């Protein structure tokens, strides 16, 4: 296969981003949306066909793959329909989350696997090069054994968009839950508290403590005036401080004064920061295209998507009941 032909299902915020990037690599073959005017508007930017029926788009454009960028609650139904009805489709990329519920996530994963198609879940923060670099540093012992990880993900979402995105756990928390499973694994206790917006969990704090002693705390909000995406990883020998927007890691040893320079990328030298450039959505789409060409497994698999949804549902349960919930995660790799 040369450049695969990929179609977009859904032309909302994320669908438009996917369309722009796919067009830049000459892989965009068509767009669809149940609102034909939106599909037409997006298609006109790139001179590709537009449809209000994704099945028609798949057949008429002779697609190799699709990107599902519709509201979260529709992901499962569309993904299973594409997998079951369109043999010519070689791969399906699903915007996060894999689905809105764990049961549906399991059904989607099972269906896509049974039909021998590539399945990629777009947990774009896992595709952020700075996250991959940080996990490499942790695995290589740069800060010793992780003891406490703080995940801070806050921003603002217009109230009218919230119903289509689902609660704060499936919308933005799923990114950090996926990252957590790549750092820590095994049995753990989870506790969460949340604030609601018209009955939908919209901001919250979650604490997860693993039996090995490692703690993960999450600050998630869609009602914050600004944008924050940070991680702070404390270990037995040092600390990583990640700016996920600026794509900067600072590494500091426990034997350094607070004002001392950070360790450089050329460990164990000191005196600079680590900066890695990359557009996470582009990284995810590049992985998808490579998987379509080669058939290999993507960096974020269907099983990864299911694992993240298991944490989402545990957080929901704890927030609703006020109780501590038992969870267990399998080791996941980058």
C-alpha contacts under 8 A as a table, 3 or more apart, distances in Angstrom:
res1	aa1	res2	aa2	distance
1	X	4	X	6.61
1	X	293	X	5.70
2	X	293	X	7.53
3	X	26	X	7.29
3	X	27	X	6.10
3	X	289	X	7.87
4	X	27	X	5.91
4	X	63	X	7.64
4	X	64	X	5.80
4	X	65	X	7.39
4	X	289	X	6.83
4	X	292	X	7.16
4	X	293	X	7.35
5	X	27	X	5.26
5	X	28	X	6.20
5	X	29	X	5.41
5	X	61	X	7.91
5	X	62	X	7.42
5	X	63	X	4.98
5	X	64	X	5.20
5	X	65	X	6.51
6	X	22	X	7.79
6	X	27	X	5.78
6	X	28	X	5.25
6	X	29	X	5.48
6	X	30	X	7.13
6	X	63	X	5.67
6	X	64	X	5.95
6	X	65	X	4.77
6	X	66	X	5.24
6	X	67	X	7.29
7	X	28	X	6.07
7	X	29	X	5.49
7	X	30	X	4.76
7	X	31	X	5.51
7	X	32	X	7.68
7	X	57	X	7.46
7	X	58	X	7.31
7	X	63	X	6.68
7	X	65	X	6.55
7	X	66	X	4.75
7	X	67	X	6.31
8	X	11	X	7.26
8	X	15	X	6.49
8	X	18	X	7.51
8	X	19	X	6.79
8	X	28	X	7.90
8	X	30	X	6.48
8	X	31	X	4.67
8	X	32	X	6.12
8	X	66	X	5.79
8	X	67	X	4.97
8	X	68	X	6.38
8	X	69	X	7.13
9	X	15	X	7.26
9	X	31	X	6.19
9	X	32	X	5.04
9	X	33	X	6.13
9	X	54	X	6.35
9	X	66	X	6.98
9	X	67	X	5.99
9	X	68	X	4.93
9	X	69	X	5.79
9	X	70	X	6.56
10	X	15	X	5.60
10	X	31	X	7.46
10	X	32	X	5.94
10	X	33	X	4.83
10	X	34	X	7.68
10	X	39	X	7.93
10	X	68	X	6.58
10	X	69	X	4.97
10	X	70	X	4.69
11	X	14	X	7.20
11	X	15	X	4.36
11	X	16	X	5.46
11	X	31	X	7.42
11	X	32	X	7.10
11	X	33	X	6.07
11	X	38	X	6.69
11	X	39	X	6.37
11	X	42	X	7.13
11	X	69	X	7.05
11	X	70	X	7.50
12	X	15	X	5.11
12	X	16	X	6.10
12	X	69	X	7.23
12	X	70	X	7.19
13	X	16	X	5.50
13	X	17	X	6.64
14	X	17	X	5.04
14	X	18	X	6.24
14	X	69	X	6.18
14	X	95	X	7.95
15	X	18	X	5.14
15	X	19	X	6.12
15	X	67	X	7.99
15	X	68	X	7.87
15	X	69	X	5.18
15	X	70	X	7.67
16	X	19	X	5.01
16	X	20	X	6.21
16	X	42	X	7.16
17	X	20	X	5.24
17	X	21	X	6.38
17	X	281	X	7.94
18	X	21	X	5.30
18	X	22	X	5.99
18	X	67	X	7.87
18	X	281	X	7.36
18	X	282	X	8.00
18	X	285	X	7.78
19	X	22	X	5.20
19	X	23	X	5.99
19	X	28	X	6.52
19	X	31	X	7.90
20	X	23	X	5.29
20	X	24	X	6.37
21	X	24	X	5.08
21	X	25	X	6.74
21	X	282	X	6.39
21	X	285	X	7.97
22	X	25	X	5.35
22	X	26	X	6.20
22	X	27	X	5.08
22	X	28	X	4.99
22	X	285	X	7.55
23	X	26	X	4.82
23	X	27	X	5.77
23	X	28	X	4.90
23	X	46	X	6.84
24	X	27	X	7.69
25	X	28	X	7.89
28	X	48	X	7.56
29	X	48	X	6.00
29	X	49	X	7.27
29	X	61	X	6.50
29	X	63	X	7.30
30	X	43	X	7.04
30	X	48	X	5.25
30	X	49	X	5.01
30	X	50	X	5.87
30	X	51	X	7.89
30	X	57	X	6.69
30	X	61	X	6.82
31	X	39	X	6.05
31	X	42	X	7.46
31	X	43	X	6.22
31	X	48	X	7.42
31	X	49	X	6.63
31	X	50	X	5.04
31	X	51	X	6.39
31	X	57	X	7.37
32	X	36	X	7.46
32	X	39	X	5.39
32	X	50	X	5.59
32	X	51	X	4.53
32	X	52	X	5.27
32	X	53	X	6.27
32	X	54	X	5.61
32	X	57	X	6.92
33	X	36	X	5.86
33	X	38	X	6.74
33	X	39	X	5.24
33	X	51	X	6.51
33	X	52	X	4.91
33	X	53	X	6.94
33	X	54	X	7.48
34	X	39	X	7.93
34	X	51	X	7.95
34	X	52	X	4.60
34	X	53	X	6.65
35	X	38	X	5.55
35	X	39	X	6.59
35	X	52	X	6.35
36	X	39	X	4.98
36	X	40	X	6.02
36	X	50	X	7.58
36	X	51	X	6.38
36	X	52	X	5.06
37	X	40	X	5.08
37	X	41	X	6.13
38	X	41	X	5.10
38	X	42	X	6.28
39	X	42	X	5.31
39	X	43	X	6.01
39	X	50	X	5.49
39	X	51	X	6.45
39	X	52	X	7.14
40	X	43	X	5.08
40	X	44	X	6.02
40	X	49	X	7.95
40	X	50	X	5.46
40	X	51	X	7.60
41	X	44	X	5.38
41	X	45	X	7.03
42	X	45	X	5.59
42	X	46	X	7.38
43	X	46	X	5.52
43	X	47	X	5.83
43	X	48	X	5.20
43	X	49	X	6.14
43	X	50	X	5.68
44	X	47	X	5.10
44	X	48	X	6.80
50	X	57	X	7.51
51	X	54	X	6.70
51	X	56	X	7.17
51	X	57	X	6.10
53	X	56	X	5.47
53	X	57	X	6.53
54	X	57	X	4.87
54	X	58	X	6.14
55	X	58	X	5.13
55	X	59	X	6.34
55	X	82	X	7.82
56	X	59	X	5.26
56	X	60	X	5.93
57	X	60	X	5.35
57	X	61	X	5.66
57	X	62	X	7.95
57	X	63	X	7.94
58	X	61	X	5.57
58	X	62	X	5.79
58	X	63	X	5.30
58	X	86	X	7.87
58	X	89	X	7.88
59	X	62	X	5.26
59	X	63	X	7.07
62	X	88	X	7.77
63	X	66	X	7.38
63	X	88	X	7.33
63	X	89	X	6.37
64	X	88	X	6.65
64	X	89	X	4.89
64	X	90	X	5.37
64	X	91	X	6.81
64	X	292	X	7.59
65	X	89	X	5.32
65	X	90	X	5.69
65	X	91	X	4.76
65	X	92	X	5.71
65	X	93	X	7.70
65	X	292	X	7.54
66	X	89	X	7.64
66	X	91	X	6.78
66	X	92	X	5.24
66	X	93	X	6.24
67	X	92	X	6.10
67	X	93	X	4.69
67	X	94	X	5.87
67	X	95	X	7.35
68	X	75	X	6.81
68	X	78	X	7.70
68	X	79	X	7.43
68	X	92	X	7.45
68	X	93	X	6.21
68	X	94	X	4.87
68	X	95	X	6.00
69	X	75	X	7.86
69	X	94	X	6.73
69	X	95	X	5.39
70	X	74	X	6.49
70	X	75	X	6.63
70	X	95	X	7.91
71	X	74	X	5.69
71	X	75	X	6.95
71	X	164	X	5.01
71	X	165	X	6.08
72	X	75	X	5.47
72	X	96	X	7.53
72	X	97	X	6.59
72	X	98	X	7.93
72	X	99	X	6.09
72	X	100	X	5.99
72	X	164	X	6.44
72	X	165	X	5.73
72	X	166	X	6.69
73	X	76	X	7.25
73	X	99	X	6.42
73	X	100	X	5.47
73	X	164	X	7.28
73	X	165	X	7.93
73	X	166	X	7.51
74	X	77	X	5.65
74	X	78	X	6.28
74	X	99	X	7.55
75	X	78	X	5.47
75	X	79	X	5.95
75	X	94	X	7.09
75	X	98	X	6.69
75	X	99	X	5.47
75	X	100	X	7.88
76	X	79	X	5.23
76	X	80	X	6.11
76	X	98	X	7.11
76	X	99	X	5.36
76	X	100	X	7.99
76	X	104	X	6.17
76	X	105	X	6.88
76	X	107	X	7.93
76	X	108	X	5.88
77	X	80	X	5.45
77	X	81	X	6.15
78	X	81	X	5.10
78	X	82	X	6.13
79	X	82	X	5.26
79	X	83	X	6.16
79	X	92	X	7.19
79	X	94	X	7.63
79	X	108	X	6.68
79	X	112	X	7.83
80	X	83	X	5.08
80	X	84	X	6.02
80	X	108	X	5.78
80	X	111	X	6.17
80	X	112	X	6.90
81	X	84	X	5.22
81	X	85	X	5.77
81	X	86	X	7.98
82	X	85	X	5.41
82	X	86	X	5.56
82	X	89	X	7.67
83	X	86	X	6.07
83	X	87	X	7.21
83	X	89	X	7.43
83	X	92	X	7.89
83	X	111	X	6.82
83	X	112	X	5.63
83	X	115	X	6.36
83	X	117	X	7.36
84	X	87	X	7.26
84	X	111	X	7.44
84	X	112	X	7.96
84	X	115	X	7.00
86	X	89	X	5.77
87	X	90	X	7.62
89	X	92	X	7.67
89	X	117	X	7.45
90	X	116	X	7.91
90	X	117	X	5.13
90	X	118	X	6.24
90	X	292	X	6.49
91	X	117	X	4.99
91	X	118	X	4.19
91	X	119	X	5.87
91	X	120	X	7.95
91	X	288	X	7.96
91	X	292	X	6.23
92	X	117	X	7.18
92	X	118	X	6.12
92	X	119	X	5.14
92	X	120	X	6.46
93	X	119	X	5.94
93	X	120	X	4.72
93	X	121	X	5.89
93	X	122	X	6.84
93	X	288	X	7.04
94	X	97	X	7.51
94	X	98	X	6.19
94	X	119	X	7.71
94	X	120	X	6.25
94	X	121	X	4.98
94	X	122	X	5.93
95	X	98	X	6.86
95	X	121	X	6.06
95	X	122	X	4.79
95	X	123	X	7.37
96	X	99	X	7.58
96	X	121	X	6.10
96	X	122	X	5.22
96	X	123	X	5.66
96	X	170	X	7.83
96	X	171	X	7.33
96	X	174	X	7.62
97	X	100	X	6.66
97	X	121	X	7.24
97	X	122	X	7.63
97	X	123	X	7.53
97	X	170	X	6.02
97	X	171	X	6.90
97	X	174	X	6.86
97	X	305	X	6.99
97	X	309	X	7.51
98	X	105	X	5.84
98	X	108	X	7.90
98	X	121	X	6.10
98	X	302	X	7.62
98	X	305	X	5.59
98	X	306	X	7.16
98	X	309	X	7.71
99	X	102	X	7.28
99	X	104	X	6.15
99	X	105	X	5.25
99	X	309	X	7.87
100	X	104	X	7.28
100	X	105	X	7.55
100	X	166	X	7.32
100	X	170	X	6.72
100	X	309	X	7.84
101	X	104	X	5.40
101	X	105	X	6.20
101	X	309	X	6.81
101	X	313	X	7.28
102	X	105	X	4.93
102	X	106	X	6.26
102	X	306	X	6.58
102	X	309	X	5.41
102	X	310	X	5.96
102	X	313	X	6.92
103	X	106	X	5.30
103	X	107	X	6.44
104	X	107	X	4.98
104	X	108	X	6.14
105	X	108	X	5.16
105	X	109	X	6.20
105	X	305	X	7.41
105	X	306	X	5.63
105	X	309	X	7.36
106	X	109	X	5.20
106	X	110	X	6.13
106	X	306	X	6.28
107	X	110	X	5.14
107	X	111	X	6.08
108	X	111	X	5.17
108	X	112	X	6.14
109	X	112	X	5.42
109	X	113	X	6.12
109	X	119	X	7.76
109	X	302	X	5.48
109	X	303	X	7.03
109	X	306	X	7.71
110	X	113	X	5.28
110	X	114	X	6.07
111	X	114	X	5.14
111	X	115	X	6.40
112	X	115	X	5.29
112	X	116	X	6.41
112	X	117	X	5.71
112	X	118	X	7.46
112	X	119	X	6.62
113	X	116	X	5.04
113	X	117	X	6.16
113	X	118	X	7.76
113	X	119	X	7.73
114	X	117	X	7.92
118	X	291	X	6.90
118	X	292	X	6.89
118	X	295	X	6.81
118	X	296	X	7.95
118	X	297	X	7.19
118	X	298	X	7.88
119	X	298	X	7.60
119	X	301	X	6.44
119	X	302	X	5.91
120	X	288	X	6.81
120	X	298	X	6.06
120	X	299	X	7.86
120	X	300	X	5.92
120	X	301	X	5.29
120	X	302	X	6.16
121	X	300	X	5.75
121	X	301	X	6.15
121	X	302	X	6.28
121	X	304	X	7.87
121	X	305	X	6.09
122	X	281	X	7.78
122	X	284	X	6.45
122	X	300	X	7.14
123	X	126	X	5.69
123	X	127	X	6.98
123	X	174	X	7.60
123	X	175	X	5.69
123	X	178	X	7.61
123	X	300	X	6.96
124	X	127	X	4.92
124	X	128	X	6.42
124	X	175	X	7.36
124	X	280	X	5.33
124	X	281	X	5.68
124	X	284	X	6.44
125	X	128	X	4.86
125	X	131	X	7.21
125	X	175	X	5.91
125	X	176	X	7.84
125	X	280	X	6.47
126	X	129	X	7.84
126	X	131	X	6.22
126	X	132	X	7.03
126	X	175	X	7.00
126	X	178	X	7.33
126	X	179	X	6.32
126	X	280	X	7.95
126	X	300	X	7.66
127	X	131	X	7.34
127	X	132	X	7.27
127	X	280	X	5.11
127	X	281	X	7.39
127	X	283	X	5.96
127	X	284	X	5.98
127	X	299	X	7.95
128	X	131	X	5.49
128	X	132	X	6.80
128	X	244	X	7.60
128	X	278	X	6.84
128	X	279	X	7.00
128	X	280	X	4.65
128	X	283	X	7.51
129	X	132	X	5.15
129	X	133	X	6.21
129	X	247	X	7.75
129	X	276	X	6.24
129	X	277	X	6.99
129	X	278	X	6.23
129	X	280	X	7.26
130	X	133	X	5.05
130	X	134	X	6.12
130	X	242	X	7.73
130	X	244	X	6.79
130	X	247	X	5.51
130	X	248	X	6.89
130	X	249	X	7.21
130	X	275	X	7.47
130	X	276	X	5.79
130	X	277	X	7.86
131	X	134	X	5.07
131	X	135	X	6.20
131	X	244	X	7.60
132	X	135	X	5.23
132	X	136	X	6.24
132	X	334	X	7.02
133	X	136	X	5.07
133	X	137	X	6.30
134	X	137	X	5.05
134	X	138	X	6.28
134	X	240	X	7.59
134	X	242	X	7.97
134	X	249	X	7.37
135	X	138	X	5.00
135	X	139	X	6.08
135	X	182	X	7.66
135	X	183	X	6.94
136	X	139	X	5.10
136	X	140	X	6.03
137	X	140	X	5.07
137	X	141	X	6.35
137	X	142	X	5.29
137	X	143	X	7.60
138	X	141	X	5.25
138	X	142	X	5.74
138	X	143	X	6.36
138	X	144	X	7.28
138	X	145	X	7.66
138	X	146	X	7.44
138	X	183	X	7.95
139	X	142	X	7.66
141	X	144	X	4.76
141	X	145	X	6.95
142	X	237	X	7.56
142	X	238	X	7.48
143	X	146	X	7.19
143	X	234	X	7.35
143	X	235	X	5.07
143	X	236	X	6.32
143	X	237	X	4.63
143	X	238	X	4.36
143	X	239	X	5.93
143	X	240	X	7.47
143	X	253	X	7.13
144	X	235	X	5.31
144	X	236	X	4.91
144	X	237	X	4.81
144	X	238	X	6.87
145	X	235	X	5.11
145	X	236	X	5.39
145	X	237	X	7.49
146	X	149	X	7.43
146	X	214	X	6.38
146	X	233	X	6.80
146	X	234	X	5.79
146	X	235	X	4.07
146	X	236	X	6.57
147	X	213	X	6.75
147	X	214	X	4.51
147	X	215	X	6.19
147	X	233	X	7.72
147	X	234	X	5.68
147	X	235	X	5.05
147	X	236	X	6.78
148	X	214	X	5.69
148	X	215	X	4.71
148	X	216	X	5.85
148	X	217	X	7.84
148	X	233	X	6.05
148	X	234	X	5.16
148	X	235	X	6.97
149	X	214	X	7.90
149	X	215	X	6.23
149	X	216	X	4.72
149	X	217	X	6.33
149	X	231	X	7.01
149	X	232	X	5.62
149	X	233	X	4.46
149	X	234	X	6.16
150	X	216	X	5.91
150	X	217	X	4.96
150	X	218	X	6.04
150	X	219	X	7.90
150	X	231	X	5.50
150	X	232	X	5.07
150	X	233	X	6.52
151	X	176	X	6.77
151	X	216	X	7.41
151	X	217	X	6.10
151	X	218	X	4.69
151	X	219	X	6.21
151	X	229	X	7.78
151	X	230	X	6.18
151	X	231	X	4.78
151	X	232	X	6.86
152	X	218	X	5.98
152	X	219	X	4.84
152	X	220	X	6.39
152	X	228	X	6.66
152	X	229	X	5.66
152	X	230	X	5.13
152	X	231	X	6.18
153	X	172	X	7.44
153	X	173	X	7.81
153	X	218	X	7.78
153	X	219	X	6.15
153	X	220	X	5.13
153	X	221	X	6.69
153	X	227	X	7.72
153	X	228	X	5.42
153	X	229	X	4.59
153	X	230	X	6.58
154	X	219	X	7.32
154	X	220	X	5.54
154	X	221	X	4.62
154	X	222	X	5.96
154	X	223	X	7.57
154	X	224	X	5.94
154	X	226	X	7.46
154	X	227	X	5.64
154	X	228	X	5.05
154	X	229	X	6.66
155	X	221	X	6.20
155	X	222	X	4.98
155	X	223	X	6.22
155	X	224	X	4.81
155	X	225	X	6.35
155	X	226	X	5.43
155	X	227	X	4.42
155	X	228	X	6.42
156	X	221	X	7.56
156	X	222	X	4.53
156	X	223	X	4.79
156	X	224	X	5.17
156	X	225	X	6.11
156	X	226	X	6.83
156	X	227	X	7.36
157	X	161	X	6.84
157	X	162	X	6.93
157	X	222	X	5.36
157	X	223	X	6.63
158	X	161	X	5.54
158	X	162	X	6.89
159	X	162	X	5.39
160	X	163	X	7.01
161	X	164	X	5.77
161	X	165	X	6.61
162	X	165	X	5.14
162	X	166	X	6.13
162	X	167	X	7.43
163	X	166	X	5.41
163	X	167	X	7.87
163	X	200	X	7.85
165	X	170	X	7.85
165	X	171	X	5.85
166	X	170	X	6.40
166	X	171	X	6.17
166	X	200	X	7.43
167	X	170	X	5.75
167	X	171	X	6.10
167	X	200	X	5.66
167	X	201	X	5.03
167	X	202	X	5.87
168	X	171	X	5.08
168	X	172	X	5.74
168	X	173	X	6.19
168	X	201	X	5.88
168	X	202	X	4.90
168	X	203	X	6.21
168	X	204	X	7.83
168	X	220	X	7.02
168	X	221	X	6.94
168	X	222	X	7.06
169	X	172	X	5.90
169	X	173	X	4.29
169	X	174	X	5.93
169	X	201	X	7.83
169	X	220	X	7.92
169	X	312	X	5.51
169	X	315	X	7.35
169	X	316	X	7.54
170	X	173	X	5.91
170	X	174	X	5.27
170	X	309	X	7.31
170	X	312	X	6.11
171	X	174	X	6.44
172	X	175	X	5.92
172	X	176	X	7.65
172	X	220	X	7.38
173	X	176	X	5.46
173	X	177	X	6.16
173	X	220	X	6.57
173	X	312	X	7.45
174	X	177	X	5.00
174	X	178	X	6.12
174	X	308	X	5.84
174	X	309	X	7.04
174	X	311	X	7.95
174	X	312	X	6.66
175	X	178	X	5.37
175	X	179	X	6.46
175	X	308	X	8.00
176	X	179	X	4.89
176	X	180	X	6.03
176	X	218	X	7.92
177	X	180	X	5.01
177	X	181	X	6.46
177	X	308	X	5.58
177	X	311	X	6.54
177	X	312	X	7.69
178	X	181	X	5.34
178	X	182	X	6.77
178	X	304	X	7.03
178	X	305	X	7.71
178	X	307	X	7.45
178	X	308	X	5.21
179	X	182	X	5.25
179	X	183	X	6.69
180	X	183	X	5.19
180	X	184	X	5.89
180	X	216	X	7.54
181	X	184	X	5.33
181	X	185	X	5.96
181	X	307	X	7.97
181	X	308	X	7.86
181	X	329	X	6.40
181	X	330	X	7.22
181	X	331	X	6.49
181	X	332	X	5.99
182	X	185	X	7.59
182	X	331	X	6.44
182	X	332	X	4.84
182	X	333	X	5.75
182	X	334	X	7.16
183	X	331	X	7.97
183	X	332	X	7.96
184	X	210	X	7.70
184	X	214	X	7.51
184	X	329	X	7.80
184	X	331	X	7.08
185	X	210	X	7.52
185	X	328	X	7.02
185	X	329	X	4.88
185	X	330	X	5.47
185	X	331	X	5.21
186	X	210	X	6.81
186	X	211	X	7.22
186	X	328	X	5.08
186	X	329	X	5.09
186	X	330	X	6.23
186	X	331	X	7.61
187	X	210	X	5.89
187	X	211	X	5.88
187	X	326	X	7.34
187	X	327	X	5.85
187	X	328	X	4.13
187	X	329	X	6.64
188	X	208	X	6.50
188	X	209	X	5.35
188	X	210	X	3.98
188	X	211	X	5.63
188	X	326	X	6.00
188	X	327	X	5.29
188	X	328	X	5.81
189	X	208	X	5.57
189	X	209	X	5.31
189	X	210	X	6.45
189	X	324	X	6.40
189	X	325	X	5.75
189	X	326	X	4.83
189	X	327	X	6.10
190	X	206	X	7.11
190	X	207	X	5.72
190	X	208	X	4.42
190	X	209	X	6.64
190	X	314	X	7.31
190	X	315	X	7.05
190	X	318	X	7.42
190	X	324	X	5.54
190	X	325	X	5.10
190	X	326	X	6.30
190	X	327	X	6.94
191	X	206	X	5.70
191	X	207	X	5.33
191	X	208	X	6.56
191	X	315	X	6.90
191	X	318	X	5.69
191	X	319	X	7.46
191	X	322	X	7.65
191	X	323	X	6.73
191	X	324	X	4.83
191	X	325	X	6.42
192	X	204	X	6.98
192	X	205	X	5.64
192	X	206	X	4.19
192	X	207	X	6.33
192	X	315	X	5.83
192	X	316	X	7.80
192	X	318	X	5.48
192	X	319	X	5.08
192	X	322	X	7.40
192	X	324	X	7.90
193	X	204	X	5.49
193	X	205	X	5.52
193	X	206	X	6.58
193	X	318	X	7.36
193	X	319	X	4.91
193	X	322	X	7.27
194	X	201	X	6.13
194	X	202	X	7.09
194	X	203	X	5.51
194	X	204	X	3.99
194	X	205	X	6.51
194	X	319	X	5.94
195	X	201	X	5.86
195	X	202	X	5.90
195	X	203	X	5.21
195	X	204	X	6.07
196	X	199	X	5.50
196	X	200	X	5.15
196	X	201	X	4.42
196	X	202	X	5.22
196	X	203	X	6.96
197	X	200	X	5.19
197	X	201	X	6.44
197	X	202	X	5.91
201	X	204	X	7.66
202	X	221	X	6.25
202	X	222	X	6.00
202	X	223	X	7.37
203	X	219	X	7.92
203	X	220	X	5.45
203	X	221	X	4.07
203	X	222	X	6.13
203	X	223	X	7.06
204	X	218	X	7.95
204	X	219	X	6.19
204	X	220	X	5.33
204	X	221	X	6.34
205	X	217	X	7.26
205	X	218	X	5.52
205	X	219	X	4.86
205	X	220	X	6.33
206	X	217	X	5.62
206	X	218	X	5.01
206	X	219	X	6.85
206	X	315	X	7.21
207	X	215	X	7.19
207	X	216	X	5.88
207	X	217	X	4.50
207	X	218	X	6.48
208	X	215	X	5.69
208	X	216	X	5.10
208	X	217	X	6.30
209	X	213	X	6.48
209	X	214	X	5.92
209	X	215	X	4.43
209	X	216	X	6.43
210	X	213	X	5.40
210	X	214	X	5.38
210	X	215	X	6.29
211	X	214	X	7.41
221	X	224	X	6.23
224	X	227	X	7.32
228	X	245	X	7.77
229	X	243	X	6.46
229	X	244	X	5.39
229	X	245	X	6.30
230	X	241	X	7.59
230	X	242	X	5.50
230	X	243	X	4.92
230	X	244	X	5.65
230	X	245	X	7.91
231	X	240	X	7.91
231	X	241	X	5.96
231	X	242	X	4.95
231	X	243	X	6.86
231	X	244	X	7.63
232	X	239	X	7.19
232	X	240	X	5.77
232	X	241	X	4.58
232	X	242	X	6.20
233	X	239	X	5.52
233	X	240	X	4.93
233	X	241	X	6.38
234	X	238	X	6.19
234	X	239	X	4.48
234	X	240	X	6.52
235	X	238	X	5.21
235	X	239	X	5.84
237	X	253	X	5.98
237	X	254	X	5.63
238	X	251	X	7.24
238	X	252	X	5.50
238	X	253	X	4.06
238	X	254	X	4.77
239	X	251	X	5.73
239	X	252	X	5.29
239	X	253	X	6.42
239	X	254	X	7.49
240	X	249	X	6.52
240	X	250	X	5.66
240	X	251	X	4.72
240	X	252	X	6.69
241	X	249	X	5.59
241	X	250	X	5.12
241	X	251	X	6.59
242	X	247	X	7.21
242	X	248	X	5.84
242	X	249	X	4.62
242	X	250	X	6.62
243	X	246	X	5.32
243	X	247	X	5.45
243	X	248	X	5.21
243	X	249	X	6.51
244	X	247	X	4.80
244	X	248	X	6.87
247	X	275	X	5.78
247	X	276	X	5.80
247	X	277	X	6.63
248	X	273	X	6.77
248	X	274	X	5.64
248	X	275	X	4.57
248	X	276	X	6.77
249	X	273	X	6.08
249	X	274	X	5.09
249	X	275	X	6.47
250	X	262	X	5.76
250	X	263	X	6.98
250	X	272	X	7.88
250	X	273	X	5.30
250	X	274	X	6.49
251	X	262	X	5.27
251	X	263	X	5.16
251	X	264	X	7.47
251	X	273	X	7.44
252	X	256	X	6.87
252	X	261	X	7.72
252	X	262	X	5.13
252	X	263	X	5.96
253	X	256	X	5.50
253	X	263	X	7.84
254	X	257	X	8.00
256	X	259	X	7.99
256	X	260	X	6.05
257	X	260	X	5.24
261	X	270	X	6.48
261	X	271	X	4.74
261	X	272	X	6.55
262	X	270	X	5.73
262	X	271	X	5.27
262	X	272	X	5.54
262	X	273	X	6.29
263	X	266	X	7.96
263	X	267	X	6.86
263	X	268	X	6.69
263	X	269	X	5.85
263	X	270	X	3.83
263	X	271	X	5.57
263	X	272	X	5.95
263	X	273	X	6.71
264	X	267	X	6.06
264	X	268	X	7.19
264	X	269	X	5.66
264	X	270	X	5.00
264	X	271	X	5.85
264	X	272	X	4.77
264	X	273	X	5.43
264	X	274	X	6.27
265	X	269	X	7.73
265	X	272	X	7.75
265	X	273	X	6.93
265	X	274	X	5.44
266	X	269	X	5.80
267	X	270	X	7.54
278	X	282	X	7.84
278	X	283	X	7.26
279	X	282	X	5.31
279	X	283	X	6.23
280	X	283	X	4.91
280	X	284	X	6.24
281	X	284	X	5.06
281	X	285	X	6.23
282	X	285	X	5.09
282	X	286	X	5.99
283	X	286	X	5.10
283	X	287	X	6.23
284	X	287	X	5.11
284	X	288	X	6.27
285	X	288	X	4.88
285	X	289	X	6.14
286	X	289	X	5.16
286	X	290	X	6.16
287	X	290	X	5.10
287	X	291	X	6.12
287	X	298	X	6.32
287	X	299	X	7.28
288	X	291	X	5.07
288	X	292	X	6.20
288	X	298	X	6.82
289	X	292	X	5.09
289	X	293	X	6.30
290	X	293	X	5.11
290	X	294	X	6.08
290	X	295	X	7.85
290	X	296	X	7.86
291	X	294	X	5.12
291	X	295	X	4.88
291	X	296	X	5.10
291	X	297	X	6.47
291	X	298	X	6.31
292	X	295	X	5.57
292	X	296	X	7.87
297	X	301	X	6.94
298	X	301	X	5.65
299	X	334	X	6.06
300	X	304	X	5.90
300	X	305	X	7.27
300	X	334	X	7.88
301	X	304	X	5.04
301	X	305	X	6.44
302	X	305	X	5.00
302	X	306	X	6.31
303	X	306	X	4.99
303	X	307	X	6.14
304	X	307	X	5.05
304	X	308	X	6.26
304	X	332	X	7.55
305	X	308	X	5.26
305	X	309	X	6.31
306	X	309	X	5.10
306	X	310	X	6.33
307	X	310	X	5.15
307	X	311	X	6.81
307	X	329	X	7.27
308	X	311	X	5.29
308	X	312	X	6.39
309	X	312	X	4.76
309	X	313	X	6.17
310	X	313	X	5.29
310	X	314	X	6.29
311	X	314	X	5.04
311	X	315	X	6.13
311	X	327	X	7.50
312	X	315	X	5.20
312	X	316	X	6.25
313	X	316	X	4.98
313	X	317	X	6.15
314	X	317	X	5.11
314	X	318	X	6.23
314	X	325	X	6.34
314	X	326	X	7.94
314	X	327	X	7.28
315	X	318	X	5.21
315	X	319	X	6.10
315	X	325	X	7.94
316	X	319	X	5.14
316	X	320	X	6.13
317	X	320	X	5.23
317	X	321	X	6.01
317	X	322	X	7.95
317	X	323	X	7.83
317	X	325	X	7.51
318	X	321	X	5.24
318	X	322	X	5.17
318	X	323	X	5.08
318	X	324	X	5.97
318	X	325	X	6.12
319	X	322	X	5.49
319	X	323	X	7.60
